[in-house]
Amino acid sequence: MVLKPNLLEWIARARTDLRLGLPVLLTRDDQTVAILAADGIVPERMAALLEHGSGVLVITKRRAETLKARAYDGELARLILPKDADAGWVAAVADPKDDLTHPMKGPFQSARDGVADLHHAALLLTKSARLLPAALVVEIDEPIEGLTSLEFDGLAEALAAPVSHSSKVTGRVPMALAADGTLHVFRPDDGGEDHVVTEIGKPPRQDAVLVRLHSACFTGDVLGSLKCDCGAQLHSALAQMGHEGSGVLLYLNQEGRGIGLANKMRAYSLQDQGFDTVEANHRLGFEDDERDFRTGADILKRLGFTKVRLLTNNPAKVAMMEAQGIEVVERVPLKVGRTPENTDYLNVKAKKSGHIL
């Protein structure tokens, strides 16, 4: 086995460094930039990095729309730093929590010269690290010793490619709603978080198995939050599988529609300011839904299933499964968990995300 890390392993290192507040180097030909995540930016590190060259703050087009900044580079904007820009300015531009109380952040000047490929890669990396999609990108003349360095060639393709998974361990877990339960832990090959499969009974691999693709929701599944219907859907799915004697529940670590728990809490704070769930995601700089359902399809295939009865209210899940070679024999509705606190949230899911509720 080769001891040197491959590209996916270098990306995993880069994600960890960005979450720690460390810069990451990105090189292409004779050009090198240093990337520093805006999320949790440390003033001393920002100041030290800017001693190596000039920088821009890169934000997504979604965030730029909120800030009324020009996005000349398609899906992103490169904001030129004001002379007095510091870590506080970067944090205020990247995080919308104080947009309503302190709306006057501009005017912003957006860079429009040169190629923005490296800047786009910086956003992909911060998103994949479950951080706010914003980064300080600084052009440097010489590599900075001790920092993780990535080659640009192949990076965007690697980040967009479907991830394969390996089964790590299996154990029997009897549950209140389904006594005959077996848990499988799958680990993505890109160093991401583990996913858990709960198999009820022993479903024949050649038949259409009852399946629920359930994205992790700490607040709903564990705390019983009334802001969503996730916990009710989780328990109802397990109860139905227990009643039928077989089924597969995939518990996918894609919290907050793929933006991570911290960003979900940021979205919740924005909802308290009057924005709906989709508007909150956009103000943070994310799309409506950042989940990758290819994950569920890959795990199902590795378990030997190719035909499913899919427990979902979301037709998009059906389409995504079929696009990945999983035959959806039936869409089984899962209409539970409506509360006075989540009625508006469910109505937005129906109106803007196409859920059948």
Secondary structure, DSSP 8 states (H G I E B T S, - for coil): ---S--HHHHHHHHHHHHHTT--EEEEETTEEEEEEESTT--HHHHHHHHTTS-EEEEEEHHHHHHHT---TTSSEEEEE--TT--HHHHHHHH-GGGTTTS-------B--SS--HHHHHHHHHHHHTTS-SEEEEEEESS--TTS-EEESTTHHHHHHS---EEEEEEEE---SS-SSEEEEEEEETTS---EEEEEES---TTS-EEEEEEE--IIIIIT--SSSSHHHHHHHHHHHHHHHT-EEEEEE--HHHHT-HHHHHHHHHHHHTT--HHHHHHHHT--S----THHHHHHHHHHT--EEEEE-S-HHHHHHHHHTT-EEEEEE-------TTTHHHHHHHHHHH----
